[in-house]
């Protein structure tokens, strides 16, 4: 799993707005496929790690059970 955080500013229409971004990327090989889940939050605080982990586990399980 990869976790990144970035800060910066966006300028336009005569104003500058601060930008905070968190990104989570999880990947797993399953039955010959690469299952990847990505979550990005913008100005909403840190990403929900528990929710992300649950989503990744469900995606892996779904591919594992597919026929």
PQR file with spaces between the fields and no chain letter, atoms N, CA, C, O and H, PARSE charges and radii, in Angstrom:
ATOM       1  N    UNK     1       0.847   -1.169    0.000 -0.4000 1.5000
ATOM       2  CA   UNK     1       0.000    0.000    0.000 -0.0000 2.0000
ATOM       3  C    UNK     1       0.896    1.236    0.000  0.5500 1.7000
ATOM       4  O    UNK     1       1.934    1.283    0.660 -0.5500 1.4000
ATOM       5  N    UNK     2       0.464    2.214   -0.750 -0.4000 1.5000
ATOM       6  CA   UNK     2       1.172    3.483   -0.840 -0.0000 2.0000
ATOM       7  C    UNK     2       0.293    4.569   -0.227  0.5500 1.7000
ATOM       8  O    UNK     2      -0.904    4.636   -0.504 -0.5500 1.4000
ATOM       9  H    UNK     2      -0.379    2.175   -1.286  0.4000 1.0000
ATOM      10  N    UNK     3       0.881    5.403    0.593 -0.4000 1.5000
ATOM      11  CA   UNK     3       0.166    6.524    1.192 -0.0000 2.0000
ATOM      12  C    UNK     3       0.979    7.796    0.939  0.5500 1.7000
ATOM      13  O    UNK     3       2.158    7.867    1.285 -0.5500 1.4000
ATOM      14  H    UNK     3       1.854    5.348    0.818  0.4000 1.0000
ATOM      15  N    UNK     4       0.340    8.795    0.335 -0.4000 1.5000
ATOM      16  CA   UNK     4       1.017   10.055    0.049 -0.0000 2.0000
ATOM      17  C    UNK     4       0.174   11.220    0.543  0.5500 1.7000
ATOM      18  O    UNK     4      -1.053   11.143    0.593 -0.5500 1.4000
ATOM      19  H    UNK     4      -0.618    8.738    0.054  0.4000 1.0000
ATOM      20  N    UNK     5       0.851   12.295    0.905 -0.4000 1.5000
ATOM      21  CA   UNK     5       0.168   13.529    1.271 -0.0000 2.0000
ATOM      22  C    UNK     5       0.884   14.679    0.584  0.5500 1.7000
ATOM      23  O    UNK     5       2.113   14.710    0.521 -0.5500 1.4000
ATOM      24  H    UNK     5       1.848   12.359    0.865  0.4000 1.0000
ATOM      25  N    UNK     6       0.112   15.618    0.074 -0.4000 1.5000
ATOM      26  CA   UNK     6       0.696   16.763   -0.629 -0.0000 2.0000
ATOM      27  C    UNK     6      -0.045   18.032   -0.229  0.5500 1.7000
ATOM      28  O    UNK     6      -1.230   17.998    0.104 -0.5500 1.4000
ATOM      29  H    UNK     6      -0.886   15.593    0.125  0.4000 1.0000
ATOM      30  N    UNK     7       0.663   19.138   -0.268 -0.4000 1.5000
ATOM      31  CA   UNK     7       0.053   20.444   -0.040 -0.0000 2.0000
ATOM      32  C    UNK     7       0.511   21.375   -1.153  0.5500 1.7000
ATOM      33  O    UNK     7       1.572   21.179   -1.746 -0.5500 1.4000
ATOM      34  H    UNK     7       1.625   19.166   -0.539  0.4000 1.0000
ATOM      35  N    UNK     8      -0.287   22.372   -1.424 -0.4000 1.5000
ATOM      36  CA   UNK     8       0.063   23.340   -2.449 -0.0000 2.0000
ATOM      37  C    UNK     8      -1.003   24.418   -2.508  0.5500 1.7000
ATOM      38  O    UNK     8      -1.810   24.560   -1.589 -0.5500 1.4000
ATOM      39  H    UNK     8      -1.149   22.532   -0.942  0.4000 1.0000
ATOM      40  N    UNK     9      -0.998   25.167   -3.584 -0.4000 1.5000
ATOM      41  CA   UNK     9      -2.007   26.204   -3.784 -0.0000 2.0000
ATOM      42  C    UNK     9      -2.499   26.142   -5.226  0.5500 1.7000
ATOM      43  O    UNK     9      -1.779   25.725   -6.133 -0.5500 1.4000
ATOM      44  H    UNK     9      -0.343   25.051   -4.330  0.4000 1.0000
ATOM      45  N    UNK    10      -3.727   26.563   -5.405 -0.4000 1.5000
ATOM      46  CA   UNK    10      -4.320   26.687   -6.730 -0.0000 2.0000
ATOM      47  C    UNK    10      -4.690   28.147   -6.900  0.5500 1.7000
ATOM      48  O    UNK    10      -5.386   28.719   -6.062 -0.5500 1.4000
ATOM      49  H    UNK    10      -4.311   26.902   -4.667  0.4000 1.0000
ATOM      50  N    UNK    11      -4.226   28.747   -7.983 -0.4000 1.5000
ATOM      51  CA   UNK    11      -4.474   30.164   -8.233 -0.0000 2.0000
ATOM      52  C    UNK    11      -5.335   30.317   -9.488  0.5500 1.7000
ATOM      53  O    UNK    11      -5.058   29.713  -10.524 -0.5500 1.4000
ATOM      54  H    UNK    11      -3.660   28.282   -8.664  0.4000 1.0000
ATOM      55  N    UNK    12      -6.366   31.122   -9.376 -0.4000 1.5000
ATOM      56  CA   UNK    12      -7.223   31.385  -10.523 -0.0000 2.0000
ATOM      57  C    UNK    12      -8.298   32.384  -10.155  0.5500 1.7000
ATOM      58  O    UNK    12      -8.696   32.491   -8.996 -0.5500 1.4000
ATOM      59  H    UNK    12      -6.590   31.612   -8.534  0.4000 1.0000
ATOM      60  N    UNK    13      -8.761   33.109  -11.150 -0.4000 1.5000
ATOM      61  CA   UNK    13      -9.817   34.100  -10.951 -0.0000 2.0000
ATOM      62  C    UNK    13      -9.497   35.086   -9.836  0.5500 1.7000
ATOM      63  O    UNK    13     -10.371   35.486   -9.067 -0.5500 1.4000
ATOM      64  H    UNK    13      -8.437   33.021  -12.092  0.4000 1.0000
ATOM      65  N    UNK    14      -8.243   35.463   -9.766 -0.4000 1.5000
ATOM      66  CA   UNK    14      -7.851   36.497   -8.813 -0.0000 2.0000
ATOM      67  C    UNK    14      -7.705   36.047   -7.379  0.5500 1.7000
ATOM      68  O    UNK    14      -7.594   36.889   -6.488 -0.5500 1.4000
ATOM      69  H    UNK    14      -7.533   35.139  -10.391  0.4000 1.0000
ATOM      70  N    UNK    15      -7.701   34.746   -7.120 -0.4000 1.5000
ATOM      71  CA   UNK    15      -7.523   34.301   -5.731 -0.0000 2.0000
ATOM      72  C    UNK    15      -6.674   33.031   -5.680  0.5500 1.7000
ATOM      73  O    UNK    15      -6.559   32.295   -6.660 -0.5500 1.4000
ATOM      74  H    UNK    15      -7.791   34.062   -7.844  0.4000 1.0000
ATOM      75  N    UNK    16      -6.092   32.804   -4.521 -0.4000 1.5000
ATOM      76  CA   UNK    16      -5.266   31.625   -4.285 -0.0000 2.0000
ATOM      77  C    UNK    16      -5.912   30.796   -3.184  0.5500 1.7000
ATOM      78  O    UNK    16      -6.260   31.314   -2.123 -0.5500 1.4000
ATOM      79  H    UNK    16      -6.186   33.403   -3.725  0.4000 1.0000
ATOM      80  N    UNK    17      -6.067   29.520   -3.444 -0.4000 1.5000
ATOM      81  CA   UNK    17      -6.722   28.617   -2.501 -0.0000 2.0000
ATOM      82  C    UNK    17      -5.730   27.531   -2.091  0.5500 1.7000
ATOM      83  O    UNK    17      -5.113   26.899   -2.949 -0.5500 1.4000
ATOM      84  H    UNK    17      -5.784   29.099   -4.305  0.4000 1.0000
ATOM      85  N    UNK    18      -5.572   27.308   -0.776 -0.4000 1.5000
ATOM      86  CA   UNK    18      -4.683   26.227   -0.348 -0.0000 2.0000
ATOM      87  C    UNK    18      -5.298   24.866   -0.688  0.5500 1.7000
ATOM      88  O    UNK    18      -6.518   24.699   -0.666 -0.5500 1.4000
ATOM      89  H    UNK    18      -6.073   27.821   -0.079  0.4000 1.0000
ATOM      90  N    UNK    19      -4.447   23.917   -0.997 -0.4000 1.5000
ATOM      91  CA   UNK    19      -4.895   22.574   -1.365 -0.0000 2.0000
ATOM      92  C    UNK    19      -4.138   21.550   -0.535  0.5500 1.7000
ATOM      93  O    UNK    19      -2.908   21.554   -0.496 -0.5500 1.4000
ATOM      94  H    UNK    19      -3.456   24.053   -1.015  0.4000 1.0000
ATOM      95  N    UNK    20      -4.880   20.681    0.121 -0.4000 1.5000
ATOM      96  CA   UNK    20      -4.303   19.560    0.863 -0.0000 2.0000
ATOM      97  C    UNK    20      -4.895   18.290    0.268  0.5500 1.7000
ATOM      98  O    UNK    20      -6.108   18.192    0.082 -0.5500 1.4000
ATOM      99  H    UNK    20      -5.879   20.679    0.089  0.4000 1.0000
ATOM     100  N    UNK    21      -4.045   17.325   -0.029 -0.4000 1.5000
ATOM     101  CA   UNK    21      -4.522   16.109   -0.667 -0.0000 2.0000
ATOM     102  C    UNK    21      -3.857   14.898   -0.029  0.5500 1.7000
ATOM     103  O    UNK    21      -2.649   14.889    0.207 -0.5500 1.4000
ATOM     104  H    UNK    21      -3.060   17.405    0.122  0.4000 1.0000
ATOM     105  N    UNK    22      -4.668   13.868    0.249 -0.4000 1.5000
ATOM     106  CA   UNK    22      -4.153   12.584    0.716 -0.0000 2.0000
ATOM     107  C    UNK    22      -4.521   11.545   -0.325  0.5500 1.7000
ATOM     108  O    UNK    22      -5.605   11.588   -0.907 -0.5500 1.4000
ATOM     109  H    UNK    22      -5.650   13.875    0.057  0.4000 1.0000
ATOM     110  N    UNK    23      -3.614   10.615   -0.555 -0.4000 1.5000
ATOM     111  CA   UNK    23      -3.865    9.585   -1.549 -0.0000 2.0000
ATOM     112  C    UNK    23      -3.434    8.236   -1.005  0.5500 1.7000
ATOM     113  O    UNK    23      -2.354    8.107   -0.429 -0.5500 1.4000
ATOM     114  H    UNK    23      -2.733   10.580   -0.082  0.4000 1.0000
ATOM     115  N    UNK    24      -4.278    7.233   -1.187 -0.4000 1.5000
ATOM     116  CA   UNK    24      -3.954    5.860   -0.825 -0.0000 2.0000
ATOM     117  C    UNK    24      -4.087    5.005   -2.075  0.5500 1.7000
ATOM     118  O    UNK    24      -5.046    5.154   -2.832 -0.5500 1.4000
ATOM     119  H    UNK    24      -5.155    7.338   -1.655  0.4000 1.0000
ATOM     120  N    UNK    25      -3.131    4.112   -2.295 -0.4000 1.5000
ATOM     121  CA   UNK    25      -3.190    3.173   -3.413 -0.0000 2.0000
ATOM     122  C    UNK    25      -2.865    1.793   -2.869  0.5500 1.7000
ATOM     123  O    UNK    25      -1.843    1.596   -2.210 -0.5500 1.4000
ATOM     124  H    UNK    25      -2.352    3.991   -1.680  0.4000 1.0000
ATOM     125  N    UNK    26      -3.739    0.845   -3.148 -0.4000 1.5000
ATOM     126  CA   UNK    26      -3.511   -0.537   -2.743 -0.0000 2.0000
ATOM     127  C    UNK    26      -3.635   -1.438   -3.954  0.5500 1.7000
ATOM     128  O    UNK    26      -4.505   -1.231   -4.801 -0.5500 1.4000
ATOM     129  H    UNK    26      -4.568    1.004   -3.683  0.4000 1.0000
ATOM     130  N    UNK    27      -2.765   -2.443   -4.043 -0.4000 1.5000
ATOM     131  CA   UNK    27      -2.765   -3.333   -5.185 -0.0000 2.0000
ATOM     132  C    UNK    27      -2.478   -4.752   -4.730  0.5500 1.7000
ATOM     133  O    UNK    27      -1.703   -4.971   -3.799 -0.5500 1.4000
ATOM     134  H    UNK    27      -2.059   -2.611   -3.355  0.4000 1.0000
ATOM     135  N    UNK    28      -3.120   -5.735   -5.406 -0.4000 1.5000
ATOM     136  CA   UNK    28      -2.878   -7.135   -5.073 -0.0000 2.0000
ATOM     137  C    UNK    28      -3.066   -7.985   -6.325  0.5500 1.7000
ATOM     138  O    UNK    28      -4.011   -7.765   -7.083 -0.5500 1.4000
ATOM     139  H    UNK    28      -3.749   -5.557   -6.163  0.4000 1.0000
ATOM     140  N    UNK    29      -2.173   -8.957   -6.554 -0.4000 1.5000
ATOM     141  CA   UNK    29      -2.376   -9.885   -7.654 -0.0000 2.0000
ATOM     142  C    UNK    29      -3.383  -10.962   -7.238  0.5500 1.7000
ATOM     143  O    UNK    29      -3.232  -11.594   -6.192 -0.5500 1.4000
ATOM     144  H    UNK    29      -1.405   -9.135   -5.938  0.4000 1.0000
ATOM     145  N    UNK    30      -4.408  -11.162   -8.068 -0.4000 1.5000
ATOM     146  CA   UNK    30      -5.445  -12.157   -7.749 -0.0000 2.0000
ATOM     147  C    UNK    30      -5.818  -12.880   -9.034  0.5500 1.7000
ATOM     148  O    UNK    30      -6.305  -12.260   -9.979 -0.5500 1.4000
ATOM     149  H    UNK    30      -4.530  -10.649   -8.917  0.4000 1.0000
ATOM     150  N    UNK    31      -5.592  -14.182   -9.073 -0.4000 1.5000
ATOM     151  CA   UNK    31      -5.980  -15.025  -10.209 -0.0000 2.0000
ATOM     152  C    UNK    31      -5.505  -14.477  -11.549  0.5500 1.7000
ATOM     153  O    UNK    31      -6.234  -14.550  -12.538 -0.5500 1.4000
ATOM     154  H    UNK    31      -5.196  -14.686   -8.305  0.4000 1.0000
ATOM     155  N    UNK    32      -4.316  -13.938  -11.593 -0.4000 1.5000
ATOM     156  CA   UNK    32      -3.771  -13.419  -12.836 -0.0000 2.0000
ATOM     157  C    UNK    32      -4.171  -11.981  -13.148  0.5500 1.7000
ATOM     158  O    UNK    32      -3.802  -11.453  -14.197 -0.5500 1.4000
ATOM     159  H    UNK    32      -3.724  -13.878  -10.789  0.4000 1.0000
ATOM     160  N    UNK    33      -4.909  -11.350  -12.267 -0.4000 1.5000
ATOM     161  CA   UNK    33      -5.320   -9.958  -12.443 -0.0000 2.0000
ATOM     162  C    UNK    33      -4.619   -9.093  -11.402  0.5500 1.7000
ATOM     163  O    UNK    33      -4.242   -9.567  -10.331 -0.5500 1.4000
ATOM     164  H    UNK    33      -5.210  -11.778  -11.415  0.4000 1.0000
ATOM     165  N    UNK    34      -4.454   -7.829  -11.733 -0.4000 1.5000
ATOM     166  CA   UNK    34      -3.965   -6.858  -10.758 -0.0000 2.0000
ATOM     167  C    UNK    34      -5.183   -6.085  -10.261  0.5500 1.7000
ATOM     168  O    UNK    34      -5.806   -5.349  -11.026 -0.5500 1.4000
ATOM     169  H    UNK    34      -4.761   -7.444  -12.603  0.4000 1.0000
ATOM     170  N    UNK    35      -5.519   -6.245   -9.005 -0.4000 1.5000
ATOM     171  CA   UNK    35      -6.646   -5.525   -8.400 -0.0000 2.0000
ATOM     172  C    UNK    35      -6.076   -4.283   -7.740  0.5500 1.7000
ATOM     173  O    UNK    35      -5.180   -4.368   -6.899 -0.5500 1.4000
ATOM     174  H    UNK    35      -5.013   -6.843   -8.383  0.4000 1.0000
ATOM     175  N    UNK    36      -6.608   -3.113   -8.133 -0.4000 1.5000
ATOM     176  CA   UNK    36      -6.089   -1.858   -7.587 -0.0000 2.0000
ATOM     177  C    UNK    36      -7.242   -0.981   -7.102  0.5500 1.7000
ATOM     178  O    UNK    36      -8.261   -0.845   -7.779 -0.5500 1.4000
ATOM     179  H    UNK    36      -7.335   -3.044   -8.816  0.4000 1.0000
ATOM     180  N    UNK    37      -7.068   -0.398   -5.937 -0.4000 1.5000
ATOM     181  CA   UNK    37      -8.029    0.548   -5.384 -0.0000 2.0000
ATOM     182  C    UNK    37      -7.255    1.820   -5.050  0.5500 1.7000
ATOM     183  O    UNK    37      -6.169    1.776   -4.473 -0.5500 1.4000
ATOM     184  H    UNK    37      -6.240   -0.509   -5.387  0.4000 1.0000
ATOM     185  N    UNK    38      -7.841    2.951   -5.428 -0.4000 1.5000
ATOM     186  CA   UNK    38      -7.206    4.235   -5.179 -0.0000 2.0000
ATOM     187  C    UNK    38      -8.215    5.163   -4.517  0.5500 1.7000
ATOM     188  O    UNK    38      -9.371    5.226   -4.937 -0.5500 1.4000
ATOM     189  H    UNK    38      -8.724    2.987   -5.897  0.4000 1.0000
ATOM     190  N    UNK    39      -7.792    5.872   -3.500 -0.4000 1.5000
ATOM     191  CA   UNK    39      -8.647    6.847   -2.818 -0.0000 2.0000
ATOM     192  C    UNK    39      -7.884    8.156   -2.705  0.5500 1.7000
ATOM     193  O    UNK    39      -6.713    8.182   -2.328 -0.5500 1.4000
ATOM     194  H    UNK    39      -6.854    5.821   -3.159  0.4000 1.0000
ATOM     195  N    UNK    40      -8.571    9.242   -3.038 -0.4000 1.5000
ATOM     196  CA   UNK    40      -7.957   10.568   -2.957 -0.0000 2.0000
ATOM     197  C    UNK    40      -8.916   11.492   -2.210  0.5500 1.7000
ATOM     198  O    UNK    40     -10.098   11.569   -2.545 -0.5500 1.4000
ATOM     199  H    UNK    40      -9.523    9.220   -3.344  0.4000 1.0000
ATOM     200  N    UNK    41      -8.411   12.180   -1.212 -0.4000 1.5000
ATOM     201  CA   UNK    41      -9.207   13.192   -0.523 -0.0000 2.0000
ATOM     202  C    UNK    41      -8.595   14.553   -0.819  0.5500 1.7000
ATOM     203  O    UNK    41      -7.374   14.682   -0.915 -0.5500 1.4000
ATOM     204  H    UNK    41      -7.451   12.117   -0.940  0.4000 1.0000
ATOM     205  N    UNK    42      -9.426   15.549   -0.962 -0.4000 1.5000
ATOM     206  CA   UNK    42      -8.956   16.907   -1.202 -0.0000 2.0000
ATOM     207  C    UNK    42      -9.586   17.829   -0.169  0.5500 1.7000
ATOM     208  O    UNK    42     -10.808   17.965   -0.106 -0.5500 1.4000
ATOM     209  H    UNK    42     -10.417   15.445   -0.884  0.4000 1.0000
ATOM     210  N    UNK    43      -8.752   18.453    0.630 -0.4000 1.5000
ATOM     211  CA   UNK    43      -9.183   19.383    1.679 -0.0000 2.0000
ATOM     212  C    UNK    43     -10.212   18.781    2.628  0.5500 1.7000
ATOM     213  O    UNK    43     -11.021   19.505    3.208 -0.5500 1.4000
ATOM     214  H    UNK    43      -7.759   18.343    0.578  0.4000 1.0000
ATOM     215  N    UNK    44     -10.187   17.476    2.786 -0.4000 1.5000
ATOM     216  CA   UNK    44     -11.163   16.823    3.656 -0.0000 2.0000
ATOM     217  C    UNK    44     -10.490   16.117    4.828  0.5500 1.7000
ATOM     218  O    UNK    44     -11.128   15.321    5.517 -0.5500 1.4000
ATOM     219  H    UNK    44      -9.530   16.888    2.314  0.4000 1.0000
ATOM     220  N    UNK    45      -9.236   16.392    5.059 -0.4000 1.5000
ATOM     221  CA   UNK    45      -8.529   15.722    6.132 -0.0000 2.0000
ATOM     222  C    UNK    45      -7.917   14.422    5.644  0.5500 1.7000
ATOM     223  O    UNK    45      -7.917   14.152    4.443 -0.5500 1.4000
ATOM     224  H    UNK    45      -8.718   17.039    4.500  0.4000 1.0000
ATOM     225  N    UNK    46      -7.399   13.622    6.548 -0.4000 1.5000
ATOM     226  CA   UNK    46      -6.735   12.379    6.154 -0.0000 2.0000
ATOM     227  C    UNK    46      -7.725   11.376    5.578  0.5500 1.7000
ATOM     228  O    UNK    46      -8.914   11.399    5.898 -0.5500 1.4000
ATOM     229  H    UNK    46      -7.398   13.842    7.524  0.4000 1.0000
ATOM     230  N    UNK    47      -7.217   10.503    4.729 -0.4000 1.5000
ATOM     231  CA   UNK    47      -8.046    9.452    4.144 -0.0000 2.0000
ATOM     232  C    UNK    47      -8.476    8.457    5.220  0.5500 1.7000
ATOM     233  O    UNK    47      -7.779    8.266    6.216 -0.5500 1.4000
ATOM     234  H    UNK    47      -6.251   10.484    4.469  0.4000 1.0000
ATOM     235  N    UNK    48      -9.611    7.839    5.011 -0.4000 1.5000
ATOM     236  CA   UNK    48     -10.168    6.851    5.940 -0.0000 2.0000
ATOM     237  C    UNK    48      -9.484    5.508    5.696  0.5500 1.7000
ATOM     238  O    UNK    48      -9.889    4.751    4.815 -0.5500 1.4000
ATOM     239  H    UNK    48     -10.178    7.994    4.201  0.4000 1.0000
ATOM     240  N    UNK    49      -8.446    5.217    6.480 -0.4000 1.5000
ATOM     241  CA   UNK    49      -7.655    4.003    6.287 -0.0000 2.0000
ATOM     242  C    UNK    49      -8.484    2.740    6.489  0.5500 1.7000
ATOM     243  O    UNK    49      -8.341    1.783    5.727 -0.5500 1.4000
ATOM     244  H    UNK    49      -8.117    5.833    7.196  0.4000 1.0000
ATOM     245  N    UNK    50      -9.343    2.720    7.495 -0.4000 1.5000
ATOM     246  CA   UNK    50     -10.164    1.530    7.745 -0.0000 2.0000
ATOM     247  C    UNK    50     -11.125    1.284    6.581  0.5500 1.7000
ATOM     248  O    UNK    50     -11.282    0.149    6.132 -0.5500 1.4000
ATOM     249  H    UNK    50      -9.460    3.497    8.113  0.4000 1.0000
ATOM     250  N    UNK    51     -11.762    2.343    6.096 -0.4000 1.5000
ATOM     251  CA   UNK    51     -12.667    2.205    4.958 -0.0000 2.0000
ATOM     252  C    UNK    51     -11.930    1.774    3.705  0.5500 1.7000
ATOM     253  O    UNK    51     -12.438    0.968    2.926 -0.5500 1.4000
ATOM     254  H    UNK    51     -11.634    3.266    6.461  0.4000 1.0000
ATOM     255  N    UNK    52     -10.730    2.311    3.509 -0.4000 1.5000
ATOM     256  CA   UNK    52      -9.925    1.939    2.346 -0.0000 2.0000
ATOM     257  C    UNK    52      -9.534    0.468    2.411  0.5500 1.7000
ATOM     258  O    UNK    52      -9.640   -0.248    1.416 -0.5500 1.4000
ATOM     259  H    UNK    52     -10.317    2.965    4.142  0.4000 1.0000
ATOM     260  N    UNK    53      -9.088    0.019    3.566 -0.4000 1.5000
ATOM     261  CA   UNK    53      -8.683   -1.375    3.738 -0.0000 2.0000
ATOM     262  C    UNK    53      -9.856   -2.311    3.484  0.5500 1.7000
ATOM     263  O    UNK    53      -9.693   -3.348    2.841 -0.5500 1.4000
ATOM     264  H    UNK    53      -9.002    0.601    4.375  0.4000 1.0000
ATOM     265  N    UNK    54     -11.032   -1.959    3.981 -0.4000 1.5000
ATOM     266  CA   UNK    54     -12.235   -2.765    3.750 -0.0000 2.0000
ATOM     267  C    UNK    54     -12.582   -2.823    2.271  0.5500 1.7000
ATOM     268  O    UNK    54     -12.913   -3.889    1.753 -0.5500 1.4000
ATOM     269  H    UNK    54     -11.165   -1.117    4.504  0.4000 1.0000
ATOM     270  N    UNK    55     -12.510   -1.698    1.592 -0.4000 1.5000
ATOM     271  CA   UNK    55     -12.818   -1.649    0.161 -0.0000 2.0000
ATOM     272  C    UNK    55     -11.840   -2.491   -0.642  0.5500 1.7000
ATOM     273  O    UNK    55     -12.254   -3.227   -1.537 -0.5500 1.4000
ATOM     274  H    UNK    55     -12.240   -0.831    2.012  0.4000 1.0000
ATOM     275  N    UNK    56     -10.555   -2.396   -0.341 -0.4000 1.5000
ATOM     276  CA   UNK    56      -9.553   -3.203   -1.037 -0.0000 2.0000
ATOM     277  C    UNK    56      -9.795   -4.693   -0.796  0.5500 1.7000
ATOM     278  O    UNK    56      -9.727   -5.492   -1.730 -0.5500 1.4000
ATOM     279  H    UNK    56     -10.219   -1.798    0.386  0.4000 1.0000
ATOM     280  N    UNK    57     -10.074   -5.067    0.445 -0.4000 1.5000
ATOM     281  CA   UNK    57     -10.328   -6.477    0.765 -0.0000 2.0000
ATOM     282  C    UNK    57     -11.560   -6.993    0.016  0.5500 1.7000
ATOM     283  O    UNK    57     -11.556   -8.126   -0.465 -0.5500 1.4000
ATOM     284  H    UNK    57     -10.129   -4.419    1.205  0.4000 1.0000
ATOM     285  N    UNK    58     -12.594   -6.192   -0.086 -0.4000 1.5000
ATOM     286  CA   UNK    58     -13.799   -6.609   -0.817 -0.0000 2.0000
ATOM     287  C    UNK    58     -13.525   -6.752   -2.311  0.5500 1.7000
ATOM     288  O    UNK    58     -14.039   -7.671   -2.949 -0.5500 1.4000
ATOM     289  H    UNK    58     -12.598   -5.272    0.305  0.4000 1.0000
ATOM     290  N    UNK    59     -12.728   -5.863   -2.867 -0.4000 1.5000
ATOM     291  CA   UNK    59     -12.375   -5.950   -4.285 -0.0000 2.0000
ATOM     292  C    UNK    59     -11.567   -7.210   -4.560  0.5500 1.7000
ATOM     293  O    UNK    59     -11.823   -7.911   -5.539 -0.5500 1.4000
ATOM     294  H    UNK    59     -12.311   -5.117   -2.349  0.4000 1.0000
ATOM     295  N    UNK    60     -10.607   -7.499   -3.717 -0.4000 1.5000
ATOM     296  CA   UNK    60      -9.793   -8.717   -3.870 -0.0000 2.0000
ATOM     297  C    UNK    60     -10.681   -9.947   -3.747  0.5500 1.7000
ATOM     298  O    UNK    60     -10.558  -10.878   -4.542 -0.5500 1.4000
ATOM     299  H    UNK    60     -10.399   -6.930   -2.922  0.4000 1.0000
ATOM     300  N    UNK    61     -11.566   -9.964   -2.771 -0.4000 1.5000
ATOM     301  CA   UNK    61     -12.468  -11.099   -2.562 -0.0000 2.0000
ATOM     302  C    UNK    61     -13.397  -11.302   -3.774  0.5500 1.7000
ATOM     303  O    UNK    61     -13.648  -12.436   -4.181 -0.5500 1.4000
ATOM     304  H    UNK    61     -11.666   -9.208   -2.124  0.4000 1.0000
ATOM     305  N    UNK    62     -13.891  -10.224   -4.333 -0.4000 1.5000
ATOM     306  CA   UNK    62     -14.794  -10.305   -5.482 -0.0000 2.0000
ATOM     307  C    UNK    62     -14.099  -10.932   -6.683  0.5500 1.7000
ATOM     308  O    UNK    62     -14.682  -11.769   -7.373 -0.5500 1.4000
ATOM     309  H    UNK    62     -13.687   -9.302   -4.002  0.4000 1.0000
ATOM     310  N    UNK    63     -12.858  -10.533   -6.937 -0.4000 1.5000
ATOM     311  CA   UNK    63     -12.120  -11.121   -8.057 -0.0000 2.0000
ATOM     312  C    UNK    63     -11.782  -12.571   -7.766  0.5500 1.7000
ATOM     313  O    UNK    63     -11.838  -13.415   -8.660 -0.5500 1.4000
ATOM     314  H    UNK    63     -12.384   -9.853   -6.377  0.4000 1.0000
ATOM     315  N    UNK    64     -11.433  -12.868   -6.524 -0.4000 1.5000
ATOM     316  CA   UNK    64     -11.099  -14.240   -6.153 -0.0000 2.0000
ATOM     317  C    UNK    64     -12.291  -15.177   -6.334  0.5500 1.7000
ATOM     318  O    UNK    64     -12.109  -16.344   -6.681 -0.5500 1.4000
ATOM     319  H    UNK    64     -11.387  -12.183   -5.797  0.4000 1.0000
ATOM     320  N    UNK    65     -13.508  -14.681   -6.104 -0.4000 1.5000
ATOM     321  CA   UNK    65     -14.717  -15.520   -6.212 -0.0000 2.0000
ATOM     322  C    UNK    65     -15.318  -15.531   -7.619  0.5500 1.7000
ATOM     323  O    UNK    65     -16.208  -16.335   -7.896 -0.5500 1.4000
ATOM     324  H    UNK    65     -13.656  -13.733   -5.823  0.4000 1.0000
ATOM     325  N    UNK    66     -14.850  -14.656   -8.507 -0.4000 1.5000
ATOM     326  CA   UNK    66     -15.434  -14.559   -9.855 -0.0000 2.0000
ATOM     327  C    UNK    66     -15.222  -15.858  -10.626  0.5500 1.7000
ATOM     328  O    UNK    66     -14.235  -16.565  -10.420 -0.5500 1.4000
ATOM     329  H    UNK    66     -14.127  -14.003   -8.282  0.4000 1.0000
ATOM     330  N    UNK    67     -16.153  -16.155  -11.505 -0.4000 1.5000
ATOM     331  CA   UNK    67     -16.034  -17.394  -12.299 -0.0000 2.0000
ATOM     332  C    UNK    67     -15.632  -17.081  -13.703  0.5500 1.7000
ATOM     333  O    UNK    67     -15.481  -17.989  -14.520 -0.5500 1.4000
ATOM     334  H    UNK    67     -16.955  -15.581  -11.673  0.4000 1.0000
